Amino acid sequence: MSTPALSELLEPEHRVADSAGSWVWFLTSDELAATRARIAKVNARAERKGLTGRVDVAAVPATRSYAPAPGAPQVTVHGFDVTLTGEPPSYAGWRFVAAVDRLPGEAAPPVLRYPPGSDETVDNASVQPGQCDHCHTVRPRLTTYLVRHEDTGELKQIGRSCLPDFLGITVRPVILSADDLAAEIERSRGGGPTLWDIDSVLTYAYAVTAVYGWTPASNPNGLTPTRELVALAMGGSRQGREVLSEITDQLADATQKAPQIRTDLLASLTGASGYEANLAAVLAAGIVGRKQLGLAVSAIRAWQRLTQRQADAELRDQQRPTITHVGTIGDKITLTGTVTLAMAVAGYHYRSPDQMLLVIDCGSAVVKTTTSARWAYDVERGDHITITGTVKKHDDYRGIPQTVLSRPQRITISTLPTLADVPAQSAPGEGSWEVVNANEAGPRPFPGPSNALAQAPQTPNPAV
Ligand SMILES: [Zn+2]
């Protein structure tokens, strides 16, 4: 699989002149590190030979974008804008402005090479190659130097061999030109992994997954893993363009969804370690290296699972019976449900006995009651219970209507729900509670004896 180097995709912008006229290179972090090492070596060698100036590599984080094919969404990559800075060498008040190189040919104007950090340019045509203002001769010298006096501003052109004499030094000074150092940067290029922007990766991963499905890196069927297809699509190689042509219909949708996928996942990934923590880290960093590409493209699957879970939860919410108040204040009613809270609470007065607070989920109603009846002390959370009582109040707890019963009596209790009590079996809209006519004599039996699977109810204990 041959992917074009990033620098090819970025040409010619990877090396552009900034407003001050110096070159700006767009480098990966590895290329930047290689450049710094090379320039440091050149610097050290030049210093040993008498360089008094300084050469620095300045780098600021930056991004570049390109379309891997005409019309395809932009792929953004992260790197550094790199420039050469520094201070031109200076001896005895004379600062180096430029090296003047003679070109073959009689009257050709020279080429001027400036040191990094030089803030002065000189009109090439105004300089006569080979001239020396120290010995006042014009000879076919290959290189002469322009120097400017820091106090008087006087500009002089000095031949290479006259420099020590002119400056009053014994060594021949070394001058590094920005162009020479540029060659060192060019030699550092082409190394290091691409750092993609997360939104670019998610865009192409979404489109690739929509068309090819998901293939992990470890797939045994010889299919190309999703991450490789994504790298190909973003890379713009010939193979990449084949992938691009297959996913082209998905790219508009993918471009819209990518930022949402990132936001949704960052809000829901809470794991402190493992896959969730790793994926959250990559999504938060926003930068994806080759080593994290498989993890980053798996975000699409994680997001699909998340949205499926949310859809399932919404469906469950829709199917859940609406909880309402039941009965009229003063009515005697009978309800069946599961105990969700059974807790001893202190009596109202120091001499009054402890009471049991019971909360019962009856499907479409929630019942709360307190009683000091003996049977209540045996009730446990999760028990299935049928009680009868008088509606005392229509209350509200955290937005859920609660029906408060007074003088509750237990009709039946079991630790397992009977078949007849399974809420799924009740018809939609029909609660498992019912209003009992206050004039009726006593509660109705529950469950009916015809239900063979029903557990035998415990003997009702009508003690209050
Ligand atoms: Zn001379």
Residues whose N, C-alpha, C, O or C-beta is under 5 A from the ligand:
A	BS01	ZN	C132 H134 C135 G159 C162
